[in-house]
């Protein structure tokens, strides 16, 4: 693999990692009603615990205060279903960007897996380099003097072929 291929693979891997991190970040975000309900339940639990301690210590003002906190947290919990989640505009934009990036990554991944080559062959599109090399090979078959040019063209086109060619010397 050439350095350019290594860079492409690294950029592709970095993109996948970035998408995974972004999806985890977006998936970890809790909605406002969930946060409100969770906090109200925690407050109620702490108030009930404090009320028991105030009762054990016989402090009626503390017990009354904790009962008020418990009642208010219950009122909050009852109102949570009526809270409407209003998404922020930038979060919607980030979501669309993430979906678009995932689509691009999916297309690139499919292309890299060889489906792109199959698709190009099916529609009859051949790259100019491939056509030029095929023409050169055709000429070298008819005229052996062109064999050196054909090998040089193959080596210039494919770095892996060039490495293998040098290794077999």
N, C-alpha and C positions, 0 to 999 in steps of 0.2 A: 504494500500500500504506500502511496506517495504521501508527502506531507500535506498536500491539498486534500486528499481523501481523509487523512487523520483529522484535519481541521473540520471538515464537513461532519464527520462522525461525532467529534466533540461538541460542535454547535447543536447537532441533533439531540445528543444526550442531554446537553444543558437545557434545551427547550423542553424535553420531557420532564426533567427534574423540576423546572420552573412551573410547568403545568400541574405536576403532582402537588407541589407546595401550595400553589394557588388554590387548587381544589380542596386541599385539607384546610386551608385558611377559611375559605368560603363555607365549607361544611361545618367548621367548628363554631361559626357565628351563631349565637342563640338569638331568638326573636325577643323583642321587648316584653311581650306577655309572659314568656317563659322566665325571663330574668325577674320580673316583678313578682310572679307567683313564688319563685324559689326564695327570693329575699323575704317575702311576707311569711312564708313557712318557717324560715330560719329565725326570724324575729319572734314569731309566736312560740317556737320551741324554747328560745332563750328566756322569754317572759314567763313561760310556765315553770321553767327551772328556777328562776328567781322568785316567783310567787311561793313555791314550796319552801325555799330557804327563809323568806320573810315570815311565812306561817310558823316555821320551826322556831324562829327568833321572836315571835309574837310582836311583829311590827305591822300594825294595821294600815298605816299610811303606805308602806311599801307594797302590801298585798293589794290595796286598792289601785295603786299606780300600775302594777303589773296586770291586773284585771282589765284596766283601761287599754293597755298596750295590746293585750290578747284580743279584746273586742275590736279594736281598730285594725289589727292585722287580719282578723276574720272578715271584716268589711272589705278590705283590700282584696282578699282572696275571692270573695263573692263577685267583685266588680271586674276581675281579670278577664272573664270571657267577653266582656263588652269592649275591651281595649282592642283597637284596630292597629294592625301592623302596617305602618306606612314606610315602604322601602325608600331609601335615599336614592337620589338620581345617580350619583357616582357609582353606587353599588350595582345598579342595573347596567351601567356602561361597562363596568369591570366584568360583569357576567357575560355580556355579549362579546367582549374582547376575548374572554376565556373560551367561549364556545367557538369563535372564529379561529383562534389559535389551535384549539383541539382539532378542528376540521383540517387546518393546514398540516398539522403534524400527522394526522391520519392519512392524508393524501400522500405526503412525503414518505411515510412508512410503507404504504402500499406500493408506491413507485419503487422504493429501494428494495423491496422484497421480490421484485421482478415482474410484477403485474404490469408495470409501465411498459416494459419491453414487449410483453405479450400484446398489450393494447396497441402500441406503435406498429407492431408487425401486422396485426389484424386490420388496421386502417391503411396499411401500405406506406407509412411514413418511415423513411430511412434517413439517418443523419448523413450530412455531406461527407464527413470523414469516412464513414463506412462505404459509401458509394465510390469515393475516390480510391480507397484501398482495394475494393472489389475490382475496379477497372484496372488498377495497377497489377493485381494478381492475374487477371485475365490476360493482360499484355505479357506478363512474365511466363505464362504457360505457352503462349505462342512464340515468344522470343526470349530464350534463356538469359540474354544480356540484361534483362530488367529484374532479375531475381534479387540482385543487391539492393536496388531501389525499393523493391517490395519489402524486403526484410527491414530496411531502414525506416520505411513508413510505419510498419507494424511496431517497431521499437519506439518510434516517436509518439505513436498514438496511445500505446498501453505501457505505463511504467512497470507493471507487474511482469508483462511479457519481456520487457527490456532486462529486468533483474534476472528472470529465469534464463534468458539468452546468454547474459554474461556469466551466469553460474555454470552453464553447461560447457564452457570453453575448456 
